[in-house]
Amino acid sequence: MRNFYLLVTLTIIFLTVPSCDVLPDKPEGSDSFSWELILEQPSSVPIGLQIWQYADFYSDGTFVLSKEYLYSSTDTETFQYTDSGNVIRIHSMYGKDWVGTMPSGAIRVGEKVQFQEEGAGSGYFALKYLGN
């Protein structure tokens, strides 16, 4: 009888413990550069950008926005980008092109780069470099 109660107790504990999804670390030498999305004045940012937390620039020319949820998967949305020298242009993200200028030297972890709407637009957002 004691074993039965032990089995029932362990079963209940096992069924009530919440599961935890752990995102794997990026492998060493990954072809992406990770950034945190900083929205200092959300009113000047397109509504579509306001839900995202992180951004990655991949060497194949894709720019991926992502949001991690506590108990589920990660949502992503992908755009194209090009770079020339220290200028990065993200193409057709929420109907506009966005331009950011990197420092002339190498960017360091923790530094921010501001992206502005190309042309006469007044919207902007910043990305804080997290490393690769």
ABEGO torsion letter per residue (X at the ends): XAAAAAAAAAAAAAAABBBBBBBBBBBBGBABBBBBBBBABAAABBAAAAABABBBBBAAGBBBBBBBBAABBBBBBBBBBBBBEABBBBBGBGGBBBBBBBBABBBBBGBBBBBBBBEABABBBBBBBAEX
